Amino acid sequence: MLVSAKEMLNKAREGKYAVGQFNINNLEWTKAILLTAQEQNSPVILGVSEGAGKYMCGYKTVVGMVKGMLEELGITVPVALHLDHGSYDGAKACIEAGFSSVMFDGSHYPIEENIEKTKELVSECEKLGLSIEAEVGSIGGEEDGVIGAGECADPDECKAIADLGVTMLAAGIGNIHGKYPENWAGLSFETLAAVKEKVGDMPLVLHGGTGIPEDMIKKAISLGVAKINVNTECQLAFQEATRKYIEEGKDKQGKGFDPRKLLAPGFEAIKETVKEKMELFGSIGKA
Ligand code: 13P
């Protein structure tokens, strides 16, 4: 059964660890993440971007696949199925399709509009017992080959959004999606501490988990981060393992062309990456 992310994140915040959100792209990704969570007895959040949702034939297909796997793989650890960086309409569609958690990313709107739209979605999620993540201060990332610096959120705006009753809050603290550039200034712990001061016990979310040094991850957790999103790192692990298999000519040996064989090294690489992250975040054994 899918669960809201509320309880697992409140426990994580109290216990000073973080739950990983790992983004899914297809069946192999989903199976790798769910099996690893079960093996490590860790709660987990499956993230679905709007693009990945479309790729997987729509949110209903995603819900069907994930629910089927929970049952057929005998997954008993807490699993939330969460829309990542959703638009207002995307969040509504996921609520309807049976997601247990959504993110509404209104960080690109003026704060009044972000508040207005977040508020409406909070009330819908509350009625259904779903968790909801909001964002203040946009996360940087690559656009047209240029890596934009991540914004630092305004702590008062964070408080205004947190007070709407969201379950968790993503505040920009200089973090970036994808690989970090050489000259990256690092996370702004000053901003994180100021946000924490204003929002109190609200679980905070750190996006752009790929490539953040371990000591920064640990410090962020000590300052109230209870959910960390990882996407690119699993993609890179999958890519490297798949490349190796082909470069070694294994796809041309015997039945090495069989997709179940061809995709196996990438699948194992995702499992390994997810396990390493769960170790670093401290969520192992916390299911
Ligand atoms: P990375 O791709 O940098 O790991 O970021 C993932 C993320 O924050 C998804 O919202």
Boltz pocket constraint, residues with backbone or C-beta under 6 A from the ligand:
constraints:
  - pocket:
      binder: B
      contacts: [[A, 23], [A, 47], [A, 84], [A, 85], [A, 176], [A, 177], [A, 178], [A, 179], [A, 206], [A, 207], [A, 208], [A, 209], [A, 210], [A, 229], [A, 230], [A, 231], [A, 232], [A, 233]]
      max_distance: 6.0
